[in-house]
Amino acid sequence: MGKSEQSTYIFTFTRRQTLIFIKDMLKEIIKSRGMKQTFIAQKIGVSVVTVSNWVQEKSSPSEKHLKKLSELLQVPIKDLVRSKFTT
């Protein structure tokens, strides 16, 4: 990974950045751990449809749900998102 790619990963949300949820990472983690979307939805307090929408990239989790998802899956937030800098 080049220097510019490394600098795009962030840990905090700012007004100048748009976070882009990485659905493929979520799919891979769910599959590798044998988790069901129903289980994830129950644990973080959202509907199964919401989790399905995240996996299909129809929507992205809020900051609150992203933190819960990170904790549940035991992966850093930076592994679930990438940032797109806006002007």
FISE-470548 format. One record per atom (N, C-alpha, C): x, z, y. Coordinates in steps of 0.05 Angstrom, whole numbers, padded with zeros to 5 digits, always signed. Example, Ala and Ser with C-alpha at 12.3 -4.5 7.8 and 13.67 -1.06 7.14 Angstrom:
% FISE-470548
+00264+00156-00114 +00246+00156-00090 +00264+00156-00066 +00257+00142-00045 +00273+00143-00021 +00258+00157+00001 
***
This chain:
% FISE-470548
+00017+00000-00023 +00000+00000+00000 +00018+00000+00025 +00012-00018+00043 +00028-00020+00068 +00022+00002+00087 +00039+00005+00107 +00037+00026+00127 +00010+00025+00141 +00000+00001+00149 -00025-00001+00163 -00048+00007+00145 -00047+00001+00119 -00068+00009+00101 -00069+00039+00098 -00045+00052+00096 -00044+00081+00093 -00056+00095+00117 -00052+00084+00141 -00062+00097+00165 -00092+00095+00168 -00105+00078+00152 -00134+00076+00155 -00149+00098+00141 -00137+00112+00123 -00150+00134+00109 -00151+00158+00128 -00175+00171+00128 -00179+00194+00146 -00191+00217+00131 -00189+00240+00143 -00201+00264+00132 -00224+00275+00149 -00225+00267+00174 -00246+00276+00191 -00262+00252+00203 -00285+00258+00212 -00302+00238+00224 -00298+00238+00254 -00294+00215+00266 -00292+00214+00295 -00311+00193+00306 -00316+00193+00332 -00334+00173+00344 -00322+00145+00343 -00296+00142+00342 -00284+00116+00343 -00280+00104+00315 -00290+00117+00295 -00286+00107+00268 -00313+00104+00254 -00316+00083+00239 -00339+00080+00221 -00329+00083+00193 -00340+00102+00178 -00332+00106+00151 -00347+00087+00132 -00333+00075+00114 -00344+00057+00095 -00342+00069+00067 -00364+00074+00055 -00365+00086+00029 -00356+00066+00008 -00340+00075-00010 -00329+00057-00030 -00345+00060-00056 -00364+00043-00060 -00383+00045-00083 -00368+00042-00110 -00348+00025-00110 -00334+00020-00136 -00320+00046-00145 -00310+00061-00127 -00297+00086-00134 -00317+00105-00146 -00340+00107-00133 -00362+00125-00143 -00370+00116-00171 -00375+00090-00175 -00383+00080-00201 -00362+00088-00222 -00337+00084-00216 -00316+00089-00235 -00315+00119-00243 -00317+00136-00223 -00316+00165-00228 -00340+00174-00245 -00363+00164-00238 -00387+00171-00253 -00384+00162-00282 -00375+00138-00286 -00372+00127-00313 -00351+00142-00329 -00328+00147-00316 -00306+00160-00331 -00312+00189-00338 -00329+00201-00323 -00336+00230-00328 -00362+00232-00344 -00375+00210-00350 -00399+00211-00365 -00422+00224-00350 -00421+00223-00324 -00442+00235-00308 -00466+00216-00304 -00489+00228-00300 -00513+00212-00295 -00520+00215-00266 -00532+00194-00254 -00540+00195-00226 -00560+00218-00222 -00577+00224-00242 -00596+00246-00240 -00582+00272-00236 -00561+00277-00251 -00546+00302-00249 -00533+00304-00222 -00521+00283-00212 -00508+00283-00185 -00529+00289-00164 -00552+00276-00166 -00573+00280-00146 -00582+00309-00145 -00587+00321-00168 -00595+00348-00169 -00574+00367-00158 -00549+00363-00164 -00528+00381-00155 -00523+00380-00125 -00527+00356-00113 -00521+00355-00084 -00546+00355-00067 -00570+00356-00080 -00595+00359-00065 -00606+00334-00052 -00604+00311-00067 -00616+00286-00058 -00632+00274-00081 -00647+00253-00075 -00662+00240-00096 -00644+00222-00113 -00653+00215-00136 -00639+00196-00154 -00637+00169-00140 -00658+00162-00126 -00659+00136-00111 -00636+00135-00091 -00632+00158-00077 -00610+00160-00057 -00583+00155-00070 -00578+00168-00092 -00552+00164-00106 -00550+00135-00116 -00571+00124-00126 -00572+00096-00135 -00565+00078-00112 -00576+00083-00088 -00571+00067-00064 -00541+00069-00057 -00529+00092-00060 -00500+00095-00054 -00484+00077-00073 -00491+00079-00099 -00476+00064-00119 -00479+00034-00115 -00503+00025-00106 -00508-00003-00101 -00500-00011-00072 -00489+00007-00057 -00481+00003-00030 -00503-00007-00012 -00527+00004-00017 -00550-00002+00001 -00550+00018+00024 -00537+00041+00019 -00534+00061+00040 -00509+00077+00033 -00501+00094+00052 -00478+00111+00049 -00486+00140+00053 -00472+00158+00040 -00479+00187+00043 -00472+00197+00071 -00487+00216+00080 -00481+00229+00106 -00455+00245+00102 -00444+00255+00124 -00420+00271+00122 -00425+00296+00104 -00448+00308+00108 -00455+00332+00092 -00456+00325+00062 -00469+00303+00055 -00471+00296+00027 -00444+00285+00016 -00429+00272+00033 -00403+00263+00024 -00385+00287+00017 -00386+00308+00032 -00370+00332+00026 -00380+00344-00001 -00406+00346-00005 -00417+00357-00030 -00409+00339-00053 -00410+00313-00049 -00403+00294-00070 -00373+00297-00077 -00357+00300-00057 -00328+00304-00061 -00322+00329-00077 -00336+00350-00071 -00333+00376-00085 -00342+00374-00114 -00366+00361-00118 -00377+00359-00145 -00359+00342-00163 -00349+00319-00152 -00333+00301-00168 -00304+00310-00169 -00297+00329-00152 -00269+00340-00151 -00250+00318-00143 -00257+00303-00123 -00239+00282-00112 -00239+00285-00082 -00216+00279-00069 -00215+00281-00040 -00234+00260-00027 -00244+00268-00004 -00262+00249+00011 -00248+00223+00016 -00222+00224+00021 -00208+00199+00027 -00209+00179+00004 -00214+00189-00020 -00216+00171-00043 -00243+00158-00045 -00263+00168-00030 -00290+00158-00031 -00297+00140-00008 -00280+00141+00013 -00286+00125+00037 -00261+00112+00047 -00264+00092+00064 -00243+00082+00080 -00253+00080+00108 -00236+00079+00127 -00246+00078+00155 -00242+00050+00166 -00261+00044+00183 -00259+00019+00198 -00260+00026+00227 -00238+00021+00241 -00236+00030+00269 -00253+00011+00287 -00268+00024+00304 -00284+00009+00323 -00274+00014+00351 -00281-00004+00369 -00272-00001+00396 -00294+00007+00414 
***
